[in-house]
Amino acid sequence: MKQIKRTAALVAASVVLLGLTVPLSASAAAAGPLTWTKCEGTGLDPRQRCATVDVPMDYSDPDGRTIRIAVSRIPSEKPAARRGALLLVPGGPGGDSLSDPSEKGRQLPRSVRDAYDLIGFAPRGNSPSTPVSCDIDHSDLARTKLLPWPSAGGSVAGNMAVARRISDACARDGDELLRHISTKNNARDIDRIRAALGERKLSAWGVSYGTYVGAAYLEMFPRRTDRIVLDSNDHPDPVRAQRAWLAAFEVGVEDNFPEFAKWASRPGNPYRLARTAAEVRPLFLRLAARLDRAPIPWPGANPEELNGNVLRQTMLDGFYDPADGYPAVAKLMLAAKKGTVPPAGQAPPDSVLRNYAAVVATTVCNDAAWPRSAAVYRKDVAAGRSKYPLTAGMPRNAMVCAAWPWQPKEPPVRVTDRGPSDVLLIQNERDVATPLGGALKLREALGRRAVMVTNDATGHGAYLDNGTACGDALVSRFLATGERPRKDTYCR
């Protein structure tokens, strides 16, 4: 549920599994045909334009209150070759794709840019769509609070307290919209975007949590899909009782750490940590344990100390994108070994983080109920710490959903193989946030509807990102021509 590379850049130590971007502003549009005007923001393609789509806040009350969904577009570069609209579905929850027509448009091959209008959007609750926010304390906006790292000794009491504080803030200060943000409603909003664009069918490229939204759209609107690419794939039921979305980090870190260890022990590496790869893991575990016992003050950071969980979180964040992330993890480890810290990174304003945190909480907690008992989390965290010491029990711990004030309004998405065969999955073999095992479950659930390309690659984000030239070529050909591999394919 990230995205994920942008979050690392924004929060310096604020990568979210699920992907945070600095929101762009979009101008309002009149009801009916979309009114496209200049987008606010820097570094955008001058052809990109923005508008808004009005959708029901509560789809069970379609004539009630409406909310705005901000959208962006770069038209096809060759109208004679235009096939339709390609919706860029962001990761998260908490991410948006408003700048993606510009940013991803620069990476997409000309054949794809000719075939489609590129469409981005800010999902419901994400500013500059009608936003939500909860008045969360600054300290509870720390990465190690929003992702539920237990205390140094494994206690979950502090996590249960954070869950109650955030839930109380949302119940006390939040807008009614908080109760109507969910994956299914995101899929319904996408269909309203499709209709507003005047498209009979919609193609899409969903990344990370966007693959779960994409799977929901496939299930709910199967006859309105054209060519669907699902990239870095969530487990098809990431909010079931076992909390598979969060639990994926245990396997994802284990899949990735050996690659980091090889990199960190390579001769000539300026950030070399050890002489051999086998030495890197025990070094990391010893250093994290030492920081648990004796944190190093870190003025300007949140929290204002480098403790074991901050190091663990930096590792997890760094594994999203090895090119930038591995050096960041190694530099922090080298500094900590000396008892020092680097300068604290620039974090987004608390107002941005409150919007982000509220969208994450509402989406995950409204999709399905989580256990309320601290005893459940104590037992699970103890087992996780024993089996997966690198993640120290965090992926089995209590998030805000353990104290969420509202019950889900409808059952979560159930992905099936009913519908046209128009899906291509692209997946890296070593992905920290959406491991291969979960992607294979989604492939199994979609059955004959899908073909899967697996990259021999490391990192989150497969197509045109951390994948392979072979995988990129297969996805580009599918989007441009509709031709998929005849069977599941492995790209080296």
C-alpha positions in Angstrom: 0.0 0.0 0.0 3.3 3.3 -1.8 4.4 4.3 -2.8 6.7 4.8 -2.2 10.4 6.7 -4.0 8.7 10.0 -3.8 7.9 9.6 -0.1 11.6 9.0 0.7 12.5 12.2 -1.1 9.8 14.2 0.7 10.1 13.0 4.2 13.8 12.3 4.1 12.9 9.6 6.2 9.3 9.5 5.3 8.9 6.9 2.7 5.6 5.2 2.9 4.7 2.1 1.6 2.3 3.4 0.0 3.7 6.7 -1.8 3.4 10.3 -0.8 3.7 13.3 -3.1 3.6 17.0 -2.6 0.1 17.9 -3.8 -0.4 20.1 -6.8 -3.2 22.5 -7.0 -5.9 22.2 -9.7 -8.4 24.7 -10.8 -12.1 24.1 -10.3 -14.2 23.0 -13.2 -17.8 23.6 -13.9 -20.2 20.7 -13.7 -20.6 18.8 -16.9 -17.9 18.9 -19.6 -14.5 19.3 -18.0 -12.8 22.7 -18.1 -9.1 22.3 -18.5 -6.9 25.1 -17.2 -3.3 25.5 -16.2 -2.0 23.3 -13.3 -0.2 24.8 -10.4 3.2 23.4 -9.7 6.8 23.4 -11.0 8.6 21.2 -13.5 5.4 20.3 -15.4 5.1 19.7 -19.1 3.6 22.9 -20.5 0.9 20.8 -22.2 -0.5 19.5 -18.9 -3.8 20.9 -17.8 -6.0 20.3 -14.7 -9.7 20.2 -13.9 -12.0 18.7 -11.3 -14.7 16.1 -11.4 -17.7 16.2 -9.0 -18.6 12.8 -7.4 -20.9 11.7 -4.6 -19.3 11.7 -1.2 -21.6 8.7 -0.3 -22.5 6.5 -3.3 -25.4 5.1 -1.4 -26.8 8.6 -1.4 -26.0 9.8 -5.0 -28.1 12.9 -4.7 -26.4 14.1 -1.5 -23.2 16.0 -0.9 -20.6 16.0 -3.6 -16.9 16.2 -3.4 -14.2 17.3 -5.9 -11.7 15.0 -7.5 -8.7 16.8 -9.1 -7.6 15.4 -12.4 -4.8 16.3 -14.9 -4.2 15.5 -18.5 -1.7 15.6 -21.3 -3.4 14.8 -24.6 -2.2 12.2 -27.1 0.7 13.4 -29.2 -0.8 11.9 -32.4 -4.6 12.3 -32.5 -4.8 10.0 -35.6 -3.2 7.2 -33.5 -5.2 7.9 -30.3 -6.8 4.9 -28.7 -8.2 6.4 -25.5 -7.2 7.5 -22.0 -4.5 5.9 -19.8 -5.2 6.6 -16.2 -2.2 6.6 -13.9 -3.3 5.1 -10.6 -1.0 6.1 -7.7 0.3 4.2 -4.8 -0.4 4.7 -1.2 -2.9 5.0 0.1 -2.0 8.7 0.4 -0.4 9.2 -3.0 -1.6 11.1 -6.0 -0.7 11.1 -9.7 -1.4 14.7 -10.7 2.1 15.3 -11.9 2.5 11.8 -13.4 1.3 12.8 -17.0 4.4 15.1 -17.0 6.8 12.9 -15.0 5.9 9.5 -16.3 5.1 11.0 -19.7 8.8 11.8 -20.1 9.6 8.1 -19.6 6.9 6.5 -21.7 7.9 5.6 -25.2 6.4 7.7 -28.1 4.2 4.8 -29.2 2.3 4.9 -25.8 2.2 8.7 -25.7 0.6 8.7 -29.2 -2.0 6.1 -28.2 -3.3 7.8 -25.1 -4.2 10.9 -23.3 -2.3 10.6 -20.0 -4.5 11.1 -17.0 -3.5 11.7 -13.4 -5.7 12.4 -10.3 -5.7 12.9 -6.6 -7.9 10.3 -5.0 -10.7 11.3 -2.6 -9.4 12.9 0.5 -6.1 13.9 -1.0 -5.5 17.6 -1.4 -6.2 19.3 -3.8 -9.2 17.1 -4.2 -11.7 17.7 -1.4 -9.3 17.0 1.5 -9.5 15.3 4.9 -7.3 15.9 7.9 -7.1 14.8 11.5 -5.4 17.1 14.1 -2.6 14.7 14.9 0.2 15.8 17.2 3.5 16.5 15.6 5.2 13.7 17.5 2.6 11.1 16.2 3.4 12.1 12.6 6.8 10.5 12.9 7.5 7.6 10.5 8.1 5.3 13.4 4.6 6.1 14.8 2.6 6.0 11.5 4.2 2.6 10.9 3.8 0.8 14.2 7.3 -0.1 15.4 7.0 -1.6 18.9 9.1 -0.4 21.8 12.7 -1.5 22.1 11.5 -4.4 24.4 8.7 -5.4 22.1 5.8 -3.8 24.0 2.8 -2.7 22.0 1.3 -0.5 24.7 2.7 2.7 23.1 1.3 1.7 19.7 -2.2 1.1 21.2 -2.0 4.6 22.7 -1.0 6.2 19.4 -3.9 4.4 17.7 -6.3 5.8 20.2 -4.9 9.3 20.0 -5.1 9.4 16.2 -8.5 7.8 16.1 -9.8 10.2 18.7 -8.4 13.1 16.7 -10.2 11.9 13.5 -13.5 11.3 15.3 -13.3 14.7 17.1 -12.1 16.9 14.3 -12.6 15.1 11.1 -15.0 15.8 8.3 -17.9 13.3 7.4 -15.9 12.5 4.3 -13.6 10.4 6.6 -16.2 7.7 6.7 -16.5 7.5 2.9 -12.9 6.9 1.8 -12.2 3.3 0.8 -10.8 1.3 -2.0 -14.2 0.6 -3.5 -15.1 4.3 -3.5 -11.8 5.0 -5.1 -12.8 2.6 -7.9 -16.2 4.2 -8.2 -14.5 7.6 -8.5 -12.3 6.3 -11.3 -15.4 5.3 -13.2 -16.8 8.8 -12.7 -13.5 10.2 -14.1 -13.9 7.8 -17.1 -17.4 9.1 -17.8 -16.3 12.8 -17.4 -13.6 12.2 -20.0 -16.2 10.8 -22.4 -14.5 7.4 -22.6 -16.5 4.2 -23.1 -13.6 2.2 -21.8 -10.5 3.0 -19.7 -6.9 1.8 -19.8 -4.8 2.1 -16.6 -1.4 1.7 -15.2 -1.6 1.2 -11.4 1.4 1.0 -9.1 1.6 -0.5 -5.6 -1.6 0.3 -3.8 -2.8 1.4 -7.2 -2.8 -2.3 -8.2 -5.4 -3.0 -5.5 -7.5 -0.1 -6.7 -7.0 -1.4 -10.2 -8.1 -4.9 -9.2 -11.2 -3.4 -7.5 -12.0 -1.5 -10.7 -11.6 -4.7 -12.7 -14.0 -6.5 -10.4 -16.6 -3.7 -10.1 -16.5 -2.4 -13.7 -15.2 -5.3 -15.8 -16.8 -4.2 -19.1 -15.3 -0.7 -18.9 -11.7 -1.8 -19.0 -9.4 -1.8 -22.0 -5.7 -2.4 -21.3 -4.7 -2.7 -17.7 -1.2 -2.8 -16.3 -0.7 -3.6 -12.6 2.8 -2.9 -11.5 4.3 -3.9 -8.1 1.4 -5.9 -7.0 -0.4 -6.0 -3.7 -1.8 -9.2 -2.2 -5.3 -9.4 -3.6 -6.7 -9.2 0.0 -4.3 -6.8 1.8 -6.8 -5.9 4.5 -7.9 -9.3 5.6 -7.8 -10.3 9.3 -4.2 -11.3 9.0 -3.3 -7.7 7.8 -1.4 -9.0 4.8 -0.5 -5.5 3.5 1.5 -4.6 6.5 2.8 -8.1 7.1 4.3 -8.0 3.6 7.3 -6.0 4.9 8.6 -9.0 6.8 9.1 -11.0 3.6 10.0 -8.0 1.5 12.9 -7.0 3.8 14.2 -10.6 3.9 14.0 -10.8 0.1 16.0 -7.6 -0.2 18.6 -7.7 2.6 20.9 -10.1 0.9 21.2 -7.7 -2.1 22.0 -4.8 0.2 24.6 -6.9 2.0 26.3 -7.8 -1.3 26.3 -4.1 -2.2 27.5 -3.0 1.3 30.5 -5.4 1.2 31.7 -4.7 -2.3 35.3 -3.6 -2.6 35.6 0.0 -3.8 32.2 1.0 -2.4 32.7 4.3 -0.6 30.0 3.3 1.9 31.4 -0.2 2.4 30.2 -1.6 5.8 32.0 -5.0 6.0 34.5 -7.2 4.2 31.9 -9.9 3.4 28.2 -10.0 2.8 27.7 -12.4 5.6 28.9 -9.8 8.1 26.4 -7.1 7.2 23.3 -8.6 8.7 24.7 -9.2 12.2 26.3 -5.7 12.0 22.9 -4.2 11.4 21.2 -6.1 14.1 23.9 -5.2 16.7 23.8 -1.5 15.7 20.0 -1.4 15.9 20.1 -3.1 19.4 22.7 -0.6 20.6 20.6 2.3 19.4 17.6 0.8 21.2 19.6 0.9 24.4 21.4 4.3 23.8 19.8 6.5 21.2 21.8 9.4 19.7 20.3 12.9 19.9 19.1 14.1 16.5 18.0 17.8 16.6 15.4 18.7 14.0 14.4 15.1 13.3 11.1 13.5 14.3 11.7 11.9 16.8 14.7 14.0 17.8 16.9 11.0 18.3 18.4 8.2 16.2 17.1 5.0 17.9 16.9 1.4 16.7 13.5 1.9 15.1 14.6 4.9 13.2 17.5 2.9 11.8 15.1 0.0 10.9 12.7 2.4 9.3 15.5 4.0 7.2 16.5 0.5 6.1 12.9 -0.3 5.0 12.6 3.0 3.2 16.0 2.6 1.5 15.1 -0.8 0.1 12.4 0.8 -2.1 15.0 2.2 -4.5 18.5 0.6 -4.2 20.2 3.3 -6.3 19.5 6.1 -3.8 18.3 4.1 -0.8 21.3 1.7 -0.2 23.8 4.6 0.2 21.3 6.4 2.5 21.1 3.3 4.8 24.9 2.7 4.8 25.7 6.4 5.5 23.4 6.4 8.5 24.9 3.1 9.8 28.4 4.5 9.4 27.5 7.7 11.2 25.8 5.7 14.0 28.8 3.5 14.5 30.7 6.7 15.2 28.0 8.0 17.5 27.1 10.8 15.1 24.1 11.7 13.0 23.8 13.5 9.6 21.8 16.8 9.4 18.1 16.2 9.8 16.3 16.1 6.5 13.6 18.6 5.4 10.2 17.1 6.1 6.9 18.2 4.5 4.8 20.6 6.6 2.7 19.0 9.3 -0.5 20.0 7.4 0.6 17.9 4.4 1.5 14.9 6.7 -1.9 15.2 8.5 -3.7 15.0 5.2 -1.6 12.0 4.2 -2.0 10.2 7.5 -5.8 10.8 7.4 -6.1 9.3 4.0 -4.0 6.3 4.9 -6.0 5.7 8.1 -9.4 6.1 6.5 -8.6 3.9 3.5 -7.1 1.0 5.4 -9.5 1.1 8.4 -12.6 1.6 6.3 -11.8 -1.3 4.0 -11.9 -3.9 6.8 -12.0 -4.2 10.5 -8.8 -4.9 12.5 -8.5 -6.7 15.9 -9.2 -4.4 18.8 -7.4 -6.4 21.5 -3.8 -5.5 22.5 -3.3 -9.2 23.4 -3.6 -10.1 19.7 -0.9 -7.7 18.8 1.4 -8.7 21.7 1.3 -12.3 20.6 1.8 -11.5 16.9 4.6 -9.0 17.6 6.5 -11.5 19.7 6.3 -14.1 17.0 7.4 -11.6 14.3 10.4 -10.5 16.4 11.5 -14.0 16.8 11.1 -15.1 13.2 12.0 -11.8 11.4 14.4 -9.8 13.6 15.2 -7.2 10.9 11.6 -5.9 11.1 11.3 -6.4 14.9 7.6 -7.2 14.9 6.4 -4.0 13.3 4.5 -5.6 10.4 2.3 -7.5 12.9 1.6 -4.6 15.2 -1.4 -2.3 15.8 -2.0 0.6 13.5 -4.6 3.2 14.0 -7.3 0.7 12.8 -7.0 -1.1 16.2 -9.0 1.9 17.7 -10.8 3.2 14.6 -14.2 4.7 15.7 -16.2 3.4 12.7 -17.0 0.0 11.2 -16.6 -0.7 7.5 -19.6 0.2 5.5 -19.2 -2.7 3.0 -17.2 -5.9 2.6 -13.7 -5.5 1.1 -12.9 -6.2 -2.5 -12.8 -9.9 -3.5 -10.8 -10.3 -6.7 -11.9 -13.0 -9.1 -11.3 -14.2 -12.7 -14.6 -13.0 -14.0 -14.3 -10.5 -16.9 -12.3 -9.9 -20.1 -8.7 -11.1 -20.4 -7.0 -7.6 -20.6 -4.6 -7.5 -17.7 -0.8 -7.5 -17.6 1.0 -7.8 -14.3 4.6 -6.6 -14.0 6.6 -7.5 -10.9 10.1 -7.4 -9.5 11.3 -10.5 -7.9 12.8 -8.6 -4.9 10.3 -5.9 -3.8 10.3 -4.7 -0.2 6.7 -3.3 -0.2 4.9 -5.7 -2.5 6.8 -9.0 -2.4 6.6 -11.6 -5.2 4.5 -13.9 -3.0 1.6 -11.4 -2.8 1.8 -10.7 -6.6 1.5 -14.4 -7.3 -1.6 -14.5 -5.2 -3.1 -11.7 -7.3 -2.0 -13.5 -10.5 -3.8 -16.6 -9.2 -7.0 -14.7 -8.3 -7.2 -13.1 -11.7 -6.8 -16.4 -13.4 -7.3 -16.3 -17.2 -7.8 -12.5 -17.1 -4.1 -11.9 -16.6 -0.5 -12.7 -17.8 2.4 -11.9 -15.5 5.9 -10.7 -16.2 8.4 -11.2 -13.4 11.7 -9.3 -13.5 15.0 -10.5 -12.0 15.3 -7.2 -10.3 15.4 -5.5 -6.9 13.3 -2.5 -5.8 9.7 -1.2 -5.7 8.3 0.0 -9.0 8.9 -2.3 -12.0 7.9 -0.6 -15.3 10.3 2.1 -16.4 11.8 2.2 -12.9 13.6 -0.6 -11.0 12.8 -3.3 -13.5 14.4 -4.7 -16.7 14.6 -3.7 -20.3 12.8 -6.9 -21.2 9.9 -6.2 -18.9 9.7 -2.5 -20.0 9.5 -3.6 -23.6 6.7 -6.1 -23.0 4.6 -3.6 -21.0 5.1 -0.8 -23.6 4.1 -3.2 -26.5 1.0 -4.2 -24.6 -0.1 -0.6 -24.0 0.7 0.5 -27.5 -0.6 -2.6 -29.5 -2.6 -4.8 -27.1 -0.1 -7.7 -27.6 0.7 -9.6 -24.4 3.1 -12.5 -23.9 1.2 -15.7 -24.5 2.1 -17.0 -21.1 3.7 -15.8 -17.8 7.3 -14.7 -18.6 10.5 -14.2 -16.6 12.8 -11.4 -17.6 16.5 -11.4 -16.6 
